[in-house]
């Protein structure tokens, strides 16, 4: 049975269609707010204005991010206009900037906060999310949860750290042939013009990095159930995936940390973030010598230099956890590749973390359960690393029912177990891991608060929010495989405003 999509077209008095419109905020700083305007079926250029509360010198720049000719052709065929908006203040200020967009009967207004140059006395709070599957249409619930005050400090931005959309669930190309740019573009529009999901993203400024499902499962490895990962069409699907990722995600990030990569930094006077792209430039597992890499040499060099030269506590953000055993084989089938598989670069990252003059908090996602861990370098007692993993923002269907999603049938969400490895290989460090709390909630994001403390230290608060059907702190569960922190209380909920302190070592 073939299922057809029925489109309801609204025709305006002048005969034009009513456009579909979304404004997706990008990164912000103390002087700049970025956003992406996406308009479909617009007969003219969107009208874009911006104003800042209390600021007199405001510059608004609007441009069309550069795209390849194949993507430009697909956008023309889909009647899609994409514009990047950059609103700049002449002087650093903590204020609110409103961006208003209208075209062909559609309008949208988003109001975003610029970021402070230093951590406020009450702390800086932000949202962390990964692995959002839109098939269960939880965008409205996510939107409501992000607008609900769950902590003492209201979040100022969102970190989307991988699998920000699912390019491979459901698959495409099986029945309709290979149309790499058109199909990839359509998947982005399915998420970003959905209404509820972009509204959730518009609650705050957004910073993004990436993981496999932004391209396909275990990218860049072949998947037998995804024909586009092999054969003659593969190269075009890779090019289309990267082109759309650059347009719809990377184009509104801060400037890259190196000349060859998609990693970047976010700096405050008391804490520094390095947001690493360990996915889009990965090399395939071909057992070549030298071994494959998970990031460009330039990005790795920027990460190492950042860690080894910190003059504040640091936050390292990446798509997959560092506390994760190397890729394994089950019945002859390889599991997803992870940082520990790329041993040379993985070891170099751990060396840099060990050499860092300040403690580092690692933030990651991917594994479809959430946890907060303390990683101790047993041969260097003052070299502790803390790792927060949050996943999924909206769980995908079960493996056995994924095929039904292709045909449009509603299925149930999968659920992962809370199981962490007892040890990891490849770090060249003697590491021990223990945990504070964990949860397998299927629709979860994290709240993190960084609060300045004496002696250039930073106090960390963390919580996992389970937002379906209503927002609440997730139920704390046992994390199998590792022990709990000693001398800590038992948690009924995953919420601790003073979870650890990042200090000078």
Secondary structure, DSSP 8 states (H G I E B T S, - for coil): ----------B-TTS-B--EEEEEEEEE-SSEEEEEEEEES-SS--EEEEEETT-S-EEEEEE-----HHHHHHHHHTTEEEEEEEEEESS----EEEEEEEETTEEEEEEEE---SS--TT-EEEEEE--B-GGG--HHHHHHHHTS--SSS-EEEEEE-S-SS-SSSS--STTT---HHHHHHHHHHHHHTSSHHHHHHTTSEEEE---GGGTSTTTTS--TT-GGGSSTTHHHHHHHHHHHHHHHTGGGS---SSSSSS-EEEE-SSEEEEE---STT-------SS---SS-HHHHHHHHHHHHT-SSEEEEEEEE-SS-----EETTEE----GGGSHHHHHHHHHHHHH-SB-EEEEEE-SSSEEEEEEEETT-TT-EEEEEE---SB--B-GGGHHHHHTT----B-----B--S--SSSSS-EEEEEEEEE--SSEEEEEEEEEETTTEEEEEEEEEE-SSS-EE-B-B--BTSEE-TT----SBSEEEEEEEE-B-
